[in-house]
Every structure is written in C-alpha cells, then in structure tokens.
Amino acid sequence: MEFNSRTTGVVTEVKRVWWIKVNLKAVRSHSLDGAVFPHTAVIKYTVNGREYVTKVYIPWRIVPPLKGAEVTVLYSKERPNRCMVEFNAH
C-alpha cells in the first residue's frame, strides 16, 4: 500500500510494554539493571474532517514521544484509516 498523503497527529496515550524486557547488559546487579522496554502509543489524526485513532508499537531503540506530542502520520488517500507514523526527532 502506498502512503501518498501526510497529516499531523497527536499522541493521546503512551504505555510501556512491561512483559517484553530487553537486557542490554550481560551481568546485572538487579532485575531491571540495563533493561529497556518497548512502548505502544495511541495517535489521533484527522483526514477530511473525520477523526481516526491508531495504536502503534514503538521498538525499544526509539525514544517514545510524550503524551500530547505531535507526530507525522502518512496515510493512503483511498483508505485513510491505514497509516504509518513517523516520530519526529526531539
């Protein structure tokens, strides 16, 4: 699917995925030493006056956006409910 249009979306919710833990250290002093977690975010965006909501997975390597932050949403003109989110650099 080709994402040929873009708009701005707003992050309404960010949650840490606690049950997926990535250990960055080989030897740890406690269970969360060197641990990082992926996140999920809920994004609201508007296309042609209609509001859409999508939930995206954010890998542990990407710093998650804060609630209320603006992100770029790429979508298809034919199916605006299908989208891809670009996280802006801090």
Chimera marker file (.cmm) of the C-alpha trace (Angstrom):
<marker_set name="trace">
<marker id="1" x="0.000" y="0.000" z="0.000" r="1" g="1" b="0" radius="0.5"/>
<marker id="2" x="1.302" y="3.420" z="-0.917" r="1" g="1" b="0" radius="0.5"/>
<marker id="3" x="1.136" y="6.161" z="1.678" r="1" g="1" b="0" radius="0.5"/>
<marker id="4" x="0.772" y="9.220" z="-0.549" r="1" g="1" b="0" radius="0.5"/>
<marker id="5" x="-0.541" y="11.852" z="1.893" r="1" g="1" b="0" radius="0.5"/>
<marker id="6" x="0.516" y="13.196" z="5.254" r="1" g="1" b="0" radius="0.5"/>
<marker id="7" x="-1.036" y="14.970" z="8.206" r="1" g="1" b="0" radius="0.5"/>
<marker id="8" x="-0.169" y="15.745" z="11.799" r="1" g="1" b="0" radius="0.5"/>
<marker id="9" x="-1.375" y="13.515" z="14.600" r="1" g="1" b="0" radius="0.5"/>
<marker id="10" x="-1.369" y="13.943" z="18.373" r="1" g="1" b="0" radius="0.5"/>
<marker id="11" x="-0.185" y="11.325" z="20.857" r="1" g="1" b="0" radius="0.5"/>
<marker id="12" x="-3.019" y="10.685" z="23.317" r="1" g="1" b="0" radius="0.5"/>
<marker id="13" x="-1.520" y="7.791" z="25.279" r="1" g="1" b="0" radius="0.5"/>
<marker id="14" x="1.877" y="6.132" z="25.742" r="1" g="1" b="0" radius="0.5"/>
<marker id="15" x="2.329" y="2.852" z="27.608" r="1" g="1" b="0" radius="0.5"/>
<marker id="16" x="5.393" y="0.790" z="28.418" r="1" g="1" b="0" radius="0.5"/>
<marker id="17" x="5.142" y="-2.861" z="27.424" r="1" g="1" b="0" radius="0.5"/>
<marker id="18" x="6.361" y="-4.371" z="30.694" r="1" g="1" b="0" radius="0.5"/>
<marker id="19" x="6.149" y="-8.004" z="29.609" r="1" g="1" b="0" radius="0.5"/>
<marker id="20" x="8.782" y="-7.516" z="26.864" r="1" g="1" b="0" radius="0.5"/>
<marker id="21" x="12.096" y="-6.789" z="28.594" r="1" g="1" b="0" radius="0.5"/>
<marker id="22" x="15.321" y="-6.329" z="26.641" r="1" g="1" b="0" radius="0.5"/>
<marker id="23" x="18.505" y="-6.733" z="28.691" r="1" g="1" b="0" radius="0.5"/>
<marker id="24" x="21.383" y="-4.590" z="27.446" r="1" g="1" b="0" radius="0.5"/>
<marker id="25" x="23.910" y="-5.846" z="30.000" r="1" g="1" b="0" radius="0.5"/>
<marker id="26" x="25.324" y="-9.334" z="30.244" r="1" g="1" b="0" radius="0.5"/>
<marker id="27" x="25.764" y="-9.067" z="34.020" r="1" g="1" b="0" radius="0.5"/>
<marker id="28" x="23.162" y="-7.216" z="36.082" r="1" g="1" b="0" radius="0.5"/>
<marker id="29" x="23.101" y="-6.200" z="39.750" r="1" g="1" b="0" radius="0.5"/>
<marker id="30" x="19.271" y="-6.431" z="39.881" r="1" g="1" b="0" radius="0.5"/>
<marker id="31" x="16.468" y="-7.464" z="37.537" r="1" g="1" b="0" radius="0.5"/>
<marker id="32" x="15.962" y="-4.036" z="35.913" r="1" g="1" b="0" radius="0.5"/>
<marker id="33" x="19.634" y="-3.075" z="35.662" r="1" g="1" b="0" radius="0.5"/>
<marker id="34" x="20.273" y="-2.380" z="31.981" r="1" g="1" b="0" radius="0.5"/>
<marker id="35" x="16.716" y="-3.283" z="30.990" r="1" g="1" b="0" radius="0.5"/>
<marker id="36" x="14.785" y="-1.340" z="28.355" r="1" g="1" b="0" radius="0.5"/>
<marker id="37" x="11.203" y="-1.781" z="27.208" r="1" g="1" b="0" radius="0.5"/>
<marker id="38" x="9.257" y="-1.120" z="24.005" r="1" g="1" b="0" radius="0.5"/>
<marker id="39" x="6.176" y="1.111" z="24.128" r="1" g="1" b="0" radius="0.5"/>
<marker id="40" x="2.788" y="1.465" z="22.488" r="1" g="1" b="0" radius="0.5"/>
<marker id="41" x="1.239" y="4.806" z="21.592" r="1" g="1" b="0" radius="0.5"/>
<marker id="42" x="-2.272" y="5.860" z="20.634" r="1" g="1" b="0" radius="0.5"/>
<marker id="43" x="-2.338" y="8.518" z="17.905" r="1" g="1" b="0" radius="0.5"/>
<marker id="44" x="-5.321" y="10.666" z="16.863" r="1" g="1" b="0" radius="0.5"/>
<marker id="45" x="-5.334" y="12.297" z="13.437" r="1" g="1" b="0" radius="0.5"/>
<marker id="46" x="-7.889" y="13.975" z="11.191" r="1" g="1" b="0" radius="0.5"/>
<marker id="47" x="-8.408" y="13.499" z="7.447" r="1" g="1" b="0" radius="0.5"/>
<marker id="48" x="-11.133" y="15.418" z="5.550" r="1" g="1" b="0" radius="0.5"/>
<marker id="49" x="-12.901" y="16.327" z="8.797" r="1" g="1" b="0" radius="0.5"/>
<marker id="50" x="-13.054" y="12.755" z="10.048" r="1" g="1" b="0" radius="0.5"/>
<marker id="51" x="-11.057" y="11.721" z="13.098" r="1" g="1" b="0" radius="0.5"/>
<marker id="52" x="-9.091" y="8.472" z="13.166" r="1" g="1" b="0" radius="0.5"/>
<marker id="53" x="-7.328" y="6.701" z="16.025" r="1" g="1" b="0" radius="0.5"/>
<marker id="54" x="-4.478" y="4.240" z="15.614" r="1" g="1" b="0" radius="0.5"/>
<marker id="55" x="-2.290" y="2.306" z="18.016" r="1" g="1" b="0" radius="0.5"/>
<marker id="56" x="1.363" y="1.818" z="17.114" r="1" g="1" b="0" radius="0.5"/>
<marker id="57" x="4.190" y="-0.278" z="18.514" r="1" g="1" b="0" radius="0.5"/>
<marker id="58" x="7.416" y="1.595" z="19.286" r="1" g="1" b="0" radius="0.5"/>
<marker id="59" x="10.558" y="-0.575" z="19.432" r="1" g="1" b="0" radius="0.5"/>
<marker id="60" x="12.885" y="-0.196" z="22.403" r="1" g="1" b="0" radius="0.5"/>
<marker id="61" x="15.539" y="1.567" z="20.279" r="1" g="1" b="0" radius="0.5"/>
<marker id="62" x="13.247" y="4.556" z="19.599" r="1" g="1" b="0" radius="0.5"/>
<marker id="63" x="12.615" y="7.100" z="22.357" r="1" g="1" b="0" radius="0.5"/>
<marker id="64" x="8.824" y="7.227" z="22.757" r="1" g="1" b="0" radius="0.5"/>
<marker id="65" x="7.066" y="10.577" z="22.309" r="1" g="1" b="0" radius="0.5"/>
<marker id="66" x="5.406" y="12.272" z="25.252" r="1" g="1" b="0" radius="0.5"/>
<marker id="67" x="1.647" y="12.488" z="25.625" r="1" g="1" b="0" radius="0.5"/>
<marker id="68" x="0.413" y="15.497" z="23.652" r="1" g="1" b="0" radius="0.5"/>
<marker id="69" x="3.364" y="15.479" z="21.236" r="1" g="1" b="0" radius="0.5"/>
<marker id="70" x="2.773" y="15.935" z="17.522" r="1" g="1" b="0" radius="0.5"/>
<marker id="71" x="3.839" y="13.223" z="15.078" r="1" g="1" b="0" radius="0.5"/>
<marker id="72" x="3.674" y="12.907" z="11.300" r="1" g="1" b="0" radius="0.5"/>
<marker id="73" x="1.088" y="10.439" z="10.007" r="1" g="1" b="0" radius="0.5"/>
<marker id="74" x="1.412" y="9.070" z="6.474" r="1" g="1" b="0" radius="0.5"/>
<marker id="75" x="-1.802" y="7.632" z="5.017" r="1" g="1" b="0" radius="0.5"/>
<marker id="76" x="-3.371" y="6.494" z="1.773" r="1" g="1" b="0" radius="0.5"/>
<marker id="77" x="-5.966" y="8.805" z="0.184" r="1" g="1" b="0" radius="0.5"/>
<marker id="78" x="-8.085" y="5.774" z="-0.726" r="1" g="1" b="0" radius="0.5"/>
<marker id="79" x="-8.018" y="4.310" z="2.813" r="1" g="1" b="0" radius="0.5"/>
<marker id="80" x="-7.127" y="6.982" z="5.396" r="1" g="1" b="0" radius="0.5"/>
<marker id="81" x="-7.658" y="4.518" z="8.261" r="1" g="1" b="0" radius="0.5"/>
<marker id="82" x="-4.461" y="2.708" z="7.102" r="1" g="1" b="0" radius="0.5"/>
<marker id="83" x="-1.445" y="4.705" z="8.206" r="1" g="1" b="0" radius="0.5"/>
<marker id="84" x="2.204" y="4.775" z="9.182" r="1" g="1" b="0" radius="0.5"/>
<marker id="85" x="3.564" y="7.056" z="11.895" r="1" g="1" b="0" radius="0.5"/>
<marker id="86" x="6.862" y="8.953" z="11.679" r="1" g="1" b="0" radius="0.5"/>
<marker id="87" x="8.182" y="10.042" z="15.044" r="1" g="1" b="0" radius="0.5"/>
<marker id="88" x="9.747" y="13.489" z="14.961" r="1" g="1" b="0" radius="0.5"/>
<marker id="89" x="13.227" y="13.957" z="16.387" r="1" g="1" b="0" radius="0.5"/>
<marker id="90" x="13.451" y="15.591" z="19.812" r="1" g="1" b="0" radius="0.5"/>
<link id1="1" id2="2" r="1" g="1" b="0" radius="0.2"/>
<link id1="2" id2="3" r="1" g="1" b="0" radius="0.2"/>
<link id1="3" id2="4" r="1" g="1" b="0" radius="0.2"/>
<link id1="4" id2="5" r="1" g="1" b="0" radius="0.2"/>
<link id1="5" id2="6" r="1" g="1" b="0" radius="0.2"/>
<link id1="6" id2="7" r="1" g="1" b="0" radius="0.2"/>
<link id1="7" id2="8" r="1" g="1" b="0" radius="0.2"/>
<link id1="8" id2="9" r="1" g="1" b="0" radius="0.2"/>
<link id1="9" id2="10" r="1" g="1" b="0" radius="0.2"/>
<link id1="10" id2="11" r="1" g="1" b="0" radius="0.2"/>
<link id1="11" id2="12" r="1" g="1" b="0" radius="0.2"/>
<link id1="12" id2="13" r="1" g="1" b="0" radius="0.2"/>
<link id1="13" id2="14" r="1" g="1" b="0" radius="0.2"/>
<link id1="14" id2="15" r="1" g="1" b="0" radius="0.2"/>
<link id1="15" id2="16" r="1" g="1" b="0" radius="0.2"/>
<link id1="16" id2="17" r="1" g="1" b="0" radius="0.2"/>
<link id1="17" id2="18" r="1" g="1" b="0" radius="0.2"/>
<link id1="18" id2="19" r="1" g="1" b="0" radius="0.2"/>
<link id1="19" id2="20" r="1" g="1" b="0" radius="0.2"/>
<link id1="20" id2="21" r="1" g="1" b="0" radius="0.2"/>
<link id1="21" id2="22" r="1" g="1" b="0" radius="0.2"/>
<link id1="22" id2="23" r="1" g="1" b="0" radius="0.2"/>
<link id1="23" id2="24" r="1" g="1" b="0" radius="0.2"/>
<link id1="24" id2="25" r="1" g="1" b="0" radius="0.2"/>
<link id1="25" id2="26" r="1" g="1" b="0" radius="0.2"/>
<link id1="26" id2="27" r="1" g="1" b="0" radius="0.2"/>
<link id1="27" id2="28" r="1" g="1" b="0" radius="0.2"/>
<link id1="28" id2="29" r="1" g="1" b="0" radius="0.2"/>
<link id1="29" id2="30" r="1" g="1" b="0" radius="0.2"/>
<link id1="30" id2="31" r="1" g="1" b="0" radius="0.2"/>
<link id1="31" id2="32" r="1" g="1" b="0" radius="0.2"/>
<link id1="32" id2="33" r="1" g="1" b="0" radius="0.2"/>
<link id1="33" id2="34" r="1" g="1" b="0" radius="0.2"/>
<link id1="34" id2="35" r="1" g="1" b="0" radius="0.2"/>
<link id1="35" id2="36" r="1" g="1" b="0" radius="0.2"/>
<link id1="36" id2="37" r="1" g="1" b="0" radius="0.2"/>
<link id1="37" id2="38" r="1" g="1" b="0" radius="0.2"/>
<link id1="38" id2="39" r="1" g="1" b="0" radius="0.2"/>
<link id1="39" id2="40" r="1" g="1" b="0" radius="0.2"/>
<link id1="40" id2="41" r="1" g="1" b="0" radius="0.2"/>
<link id1="41" id2="42" r="1" g="1" b="0" radius="0.2"/>
<link id1="42" id2="43" r="1" g="1" b="0" radius="0.2"/>
<link id1="43" id2="44" r="1" g="1" b="0" radius="0.2"/>
<link id1="44" id2="45" r="1" g="1" b="0" radius="0.2"/>
<link id1="45" id2="46" r="1" g="1" b="0" radius="0.2"/>
<link id1="46" id2="47" r="1" g="1" b="0" radius="0.2"/>
<link id1="47" id2="48" r="1" g="1" b="0" radius="0.2"/>
<link id1="48" id2="49" r="1" g="1" b="0" radius="0.2"/>
<link id1="49" id2="50" r="1" g="1" b="0" radius="0.2"/>
<link id1="50" id2="51" r="1" g="1" b="0" radius="0.2"/>
<link id1="51" id2="52" r="1" g="1" b="0" radius="0.2"/>
<link id1="52" id2="53" r="1" g="1" b="0" radius="0.2"/>
<link id1="53" id2="54" r="1" g="1" b="0" radius="0.2"/>
<link id1="54" id2="55" r="1" g="1" b="0" radius="0.2"/>
<link id1="55" id2="56" r="1" g="1" b="0" radius="0.2"/>
<link id1="56" id2="57" r="1" g="1" b="0" radius="0.2"/>
<link id1="57" id2="58" r="1" g="1" b="0" radius="0.2"/>
<link id1="58" id2="59" r="1" g="1" b="0" radius="0.2"/>
<link id1="59" id2="60" r="1" g="1" b="0" radius="0.2"/>
<link id1="60" id2="61" r="1" g="1" b="0" radius="0.2"/>
<link id1="61" id2="62" r="1" g="1" b="0" radius="0.2"/>
<link id1="62" id2="63" r="1" g="1" b="0" radius="0.2"/>
<link id1="63" id2="64" r="1" g="1" b="0" radius="0.2"/>
<link id1="64" id2="65" r="1" g="1" b="0" radius="0.2"/>
<link id1="65" id2="66" r="1" g="1" b="0" radius="0.2"/>
<link id1="66" id2="67" r="1" g="1" b="0" radius="0.2"/>
<link id1="67" id2="68" r="1" g="1" b="0" radius="0.2"/>
<link id1="68" id2="69" r="1" g="1" b="0" radius="0.2"/>
<link id1="69" id2="70" r="1" g="1" b="0" radius="0.2"/>
<link id1="70" id2="71" r="1" g="1" b="0" radius="0.2"/>
<link id1="71" id2="72" r="1" g="1" b="0" radius="0.2"/>
<link id1="72" id2="73" r="1" g="1" b="0" radius="0.2"/>
<link id1="73" id2="74" r="1" g="1" b="0" radius="0.2"/>
<link id1="74" id2="75" r="1" g="1" b="0" radius="0.2"/>
<link id1="75" id2="76" r="1" g="1" b="0" radius="0.2"/>
<link id1="76" id2="77" r="1" g="1" b="0" radius="0.2"/>
<link id1="77" id2="78" r="1" g="1" b="0" radius="0.2"/>
<link id1="78" id2="79" r="1" g="1" b="0" radius="0.2"/>
<link id1="79" id2="80" r="1" g="1" b="0" radius="0.2"/>
<link id1="80" id2="81" r="1" g="1" b="0" radius="0.2"/>
<link id1="81" id2="82" r="1" g="1" b="0" radius="0.2"/>
<link id1="82" id2="83" r="1" g="1" b="0" radius="0.2"/>
<link id1="83" id2="84" r="1" g="1" b="0" radius="0.2"/>
<link id1="84" id2="85" r="1" g="1" b="0" radius="0.2"/>
<link id1="85" id2="86" r="1" g="1" b="0" radius="0.2"/>
<link id1="86" id2="87" r="1" g="1" b="0" radius="0.2"/>
<link id1="87" id2="88" r="1" g="1" b="0" radius="0.2"/>
<link id1="88" id2="89" r="1" g="1" b="0" radius="0.2"/>
<link id1="89" id2="90" r="1" g="1" b="0" radius="0.2"/>
</marker_set>
